[in-house]
Amino acid sequence: ESRANRTNARKDWYVWADPKPDGTPPNNWLSVFGGSAWQWDARREQYYLHNFLTSQPDLNLHEPAVQEALLDVARFWLKRGVNGFRLDTINFYFADRHLRDNPSLPPELRNDSIAPSVNPYNHQLHLFSKNQPENLDFLRKFRAVLNPYKAAAVGEVGDAQRGLEIMAEYTSGGDKVQMCYPFEMLQPARLTAGLAALTFDRLAAAAPDAWPCWAYSNHDTVRHITRWGLSDAAAKVYTTLLMCLRGSVCLYQGEELGLPEAEVGFEELQDPYGIEFWPEFKGRDGCRTPMVWQTDNALCGFSSAERAWLPVTAPHRPLSVAAQEADQGAILHHYRAALAFRRAHPVLRSGGMEQVASEGEVFRFLRTGEETIFCAFNLGPDAARVTLPEGVWQAIGQELGGARISAPTVELPGWGCVLARKG
């Protein structure tokens, strides 16, 4: 209806704009998936905005009726008992009213945390096409709809420069969404002790009450086993670290099996992002292949069909759930033990996080609340030492490979950790 003409009741439900006098798009905004963020529509003789695919036109949330329609969609599902929502690209909901050009971004400030380096999207500072202040008021309205149902929302924050700070804005104050996941731990560079400490320093400076949802892998990134080149020992210590961080935890399907990124041939790709930028960027299908439950059928128990949307690749078969159930040293059992450890110590789920620091490859902090737990992780292959804070400490977490305590200074092997309770 919106695209039919410029006079209908929903004419402003999407972001429409006239061309420049020479017929080109109204500004320089780029699509995350390549090319201009504007698509010409012959019916209205205008361009419409699409931050992603041309088949995904952006709603105009400056229009009050659009906001109310979206909130009605939320009410529809809440009345039917859903517990909450995952909000895609939560910082893209509003565009600048005046459609001003984005400034260019100097090469030294670019990074490929959100888009691959071959994508010109990285050449702009997306000052006007997303991250608009009006979004905060809309999220407050959305939270008011959630509250009577005691429902929750998790948002995806996609921004290569200010993702962590935007996440803090959207989750602080108790009146917007309950949690968001930024991309700080989803980046190509391995999460070192120094990067981890810097992340939490930035978070504390942005908003002490912000609530992140941490993840190492998801549907948009190369699986972290491959991305960071992790050994089995390294993968296990990173798992334990994740369960000890302040914030919520998101585990991606197959992560608990230690699945590497799948090699998917061009002829089998489904992801339009990968098809556009192949072969320099192979898209996201390598992390989206079927979950492997068994080893003895064509699709490893994922489906009884002859073919699935994406194939099961050979390296995943021996890592199936069935195969790992029989191996007590498998990473699947480590994930279960780490989750049980987090559940057994509520301070890890909701307590404070203090004295965050890095010493070489060791990342250390205290979790504080009804009990105090000291956590230190050697995020490197070489042995290291860590000194416990003052007080009497009891070693816990031996089932996760936690080091024993016999002196104030603890020897940590490569990819080792110490977990200790005070008192």
Backbone hydrogen bonds, N-H to C=O, Kabsch-Sander energy under -0.5 kcal/mol:
donor,donor_aa,acceptor,acceptor_aa,energy
4,A,1,E,-1.0
5,N,1,E,-0.6
11,K,8,N,-1.7
13,W,10,R,-1.7
15,V,58,D,-1.5
16,W,14,Y,-1.1
17,A,47,Y,-2.1
20,K,24,T,-2.6
23,G,20,K,-2.9
31,S,35,G,-2.9
32,V,51,N,-2.9
34,G,31,S,-1.7
37,A,29,W,-2.2
39,Q,48,Y,-2.2
41,D,46,Q,-2.5
45,E,41,D,-1.4
46,Q,41,D,-1.3
47,Y,17,A,-2.9
48,Y,39,Q,-2.3
49,L,15,V,-1.9
50,H,37,A,-3.2
52,F,56,Q,-0.5
56,Q,53,L,-1.9
58,D,49,L,-2.9
60,N,13,W,-2.7
61,L,59,L,-1.0
61,L,93,Y,-0.7
63,E,60,N,-1.6
66,V,63,E,-1.1
67,Q,63,E,-1.6
68,E,64,P,-2.4
69,A,65,A,-2.1
70,L,66,V,-2.3
71,L,67,Q,-2.4
72,D,68,E,-2.1
73,V,69,A,-1.7
74,A,70,L,-1.9
75,R,71,L,-2.4
76,F,72,D,-2.5
77,W,73,V,-1.7
78,L,74,A,-2.6
79,K,75,R,-2.5
80,R,76,F,-0.5
80,R,77,W,-0.6
81,G,78,L,-1.7
82,V,77,W,-1.8
85,F,152,A,-1.7
87,L,85,F,-0.5
87,L,154,V,-2.8
88,D,86,R,-0.7
90,I,87,L,-0.7
90,I,156,E,-2.0
91,N,156,E,-0.6
92,F,89,T,-2.1
93,Y,90,I,-0.6
96,D,128,F,-2.6
99,L,96,D,-1.4
105,L,123,H,-2.7
109,L,106,P,-2.0
110,R,106,P,-0.5
110,R,107,P,-1.2
119,N,116,P,-2.2
122,N,119,N,-1.9
123,H,120,P,-2.4
124,Q,121,Y,-1.2
125,L,103,P,-2.6
126,H,124,Q,-0.7
127,L,125,L,-2.7
131,N,91,N,-3.2
135,N,132,Q,-1.7
136,L,133,P,-1.4
137,D,133,P,-0.6
138,F,134,E,-1.5
139,L,135,N,-2.4
140,R,136,L,-1.6
141,K,137,D,-1.8
142,F,138,F,-2.4
143,R,139,L,-2.5
144,A,140,R,-1.9
145,V,141,K,-1.3
146,L,142,F,-1.8
147,N,143,R,-2.5
149,Y,146,L,-1.6
150,K,146,L,-0.5
150,K,147,N,-1.8
151,A,146,L,-1.5
152,A,83,N,-2.2
154,V,85,F,-2.3
155,G,179,M,-2.0
156,E,87,L,-2.4
157,V,155,G,-0.6
157,V,181,Y,-2.0
158,G,156,E,-0.7
159,D,157,V,-0.7
163,G,159,D,-0.8
166,I,162,R,-2.7
167,M,163,G,-2.4
168,A,164,L,-1.9
169,E,165,E,-2.1
170,Y,166,I,-2.3
171,T,167,M,-1.2
172,S,168,A,-1.3
175,D,172,S,-0.7
177,V,170,Y,-1.2
179,M,153,A,-1.5
180,C,211,W,-1.2
181,Y,155,G,-2.8
186,L,183,F,-1.4
192,T,190,R,-1.2
196,A,192,T,-2.4
197,A,193,A,-2.4
198,L,194,G,-2.3
199,T,195,L,-2.3
200,F,196,A,-1.9
201,D,197,A,-2.0
202,R,198,L,-2.5
203,L,199,T,-2.1
204,A,200,F,-2.2
205,A,201,D,-2.0
206,A,202,R,-2.0
207,A,203,L,-2.3
210,A,207,A,-1.8
213,C,180,C,-2.0
214,W,212,P,-0.5
214,W,248,S,-2.6
221,T,218,N,-1.0
226,T,223,R,-0.8
227,R,223,R,-3.1
228,W,224,H,-2.2
230,L,225,I,-1.9
235,A,231,S,-2.6
236,K,232,D,-1.8
237,V,233,A,-1.9
238,Y,234,A,-2.2
239,T,235,A,-1.7
240,T,236,K,-2.2
241,L,237,V,-2.4
242,L,238,Y,-2.3
243,M,239,T,-1.6
244,C,240,T,-0.7
244,C,241,L,-1.6
245,L,241,L,-0.7
245,L,242,L,-0.9
248,S,212,P,-2.5
250,C,214,W,-2.5
255,E,252,Y,-2.8
257,L,254,G,-1.1
258,G,255,E,-1.7
259,L,254,G,-2.0
262,A,286,G,-2.7
264,V,262,A,-0.8
265,G,263,E,-0.5
268,E,265,G,-1.6
269,L,265,G,-0.6
269,L,266,F,-1.2
275,I,271,D,-2.0
276,E,272,P,-2.0
277,F,273,Y,-1.6
278,W,274,G,-1.0
280,E,277,F,-0.5
281,F,277,F,-2.0
287,C,284,R,-1.3
288,R,285,D,-1.3
293,W,291,M,-0.8
293,W,300,C,-2.4
294,Q,300,C,-2.2
300,C,297,N,-1.6
302,F,299,L,-2.3
316,H,313,T,-1.8
317,R,313,T,-0.7
317,R,314,A,-1.1
319,L,316,H,-1.4
320,S,317,R,-1.5
321,V,292,V,-1.7
322,A,293,W,-2.3
324,Q,320,S,-2.2
325,E,321,V,-2.2
326,A,322,A,-0.8
327,D,324,Q,-1.5
328,Q,326,A,-0.6
330,A,327,D,-2.0
333,H,330,A,-0.8
334,H,330,A,-1.1
335,Y,331,I,-2.4
336,R,332,L,-1.9
337,A,333,H,-2.3
338,A,334,H,-2.7
339,L,335,Y,-2.5
340,A,336,R,-2.3
341,F,337,A,-2.2
342,R,338,A,-2.0
343,R,339,L,-2.2
344,A,340,A,-2.2
345,H,341,F,-0.9
345,H,342,R,-0.6
348,L,345,H,-2.3
349,R,345,H,-0.5
349,R,346,P,-1.1
350,S,346,P,-2.1
351,G,347,V,-1.9
352,G,368,T,-2.8
354,E,366,L,-2.5
357,A,364,R,-2.4
359,E,362,V,-2.7
362,V,359,E,-2.1
363,F,361,E,-0.5
363,F,377,F,-2.5
364,R,357,A,-2.8
364,R,362,V,-0.5
365,F,375,C,-2.2
366,L,354,E,-2.7
367,R,373,I,-2.8
368,T,352,G,-1.6
368,T,366,L,-0.5
373,I,367,R,-2.5
374,F,420,A,-3.1
375,C,365,F,-2.7
376,A,418,V,-2.0
377,F,363,F,-2.5
378,N,416,G,-3.2
379,L,361,E,-3.0
379,L,377,F,-1.0
384,A,412,L,-2.9
386,V,410,V,-2.0
388,L,408,P,-3.3
393,W,391,G,-0.5
394,Q,421,R,-2.9
396,I,419,L,-2.9
400,L,397,G,-1.8
401,G,398,Q,-1.9
402,G,397,G,-2.0
403,A,417,C,-2.5
406,S,404,R,-0.5
410,V,386,V,-3.3
410,V,408,P,-0.5
412,L,384,A,-3.6
412,L,410,V,-0.6
415,W,380,G,-2.1
416,G,413,P,-1.6
417,C,401,G,-0.6
418,V,376,A,-2.2
419,L,396,I,-0.5
420,A,374,F,-2.2
421,R,394,Q,-3.0
422,K,372,T,-2.4
423,G,392,V,-2.8
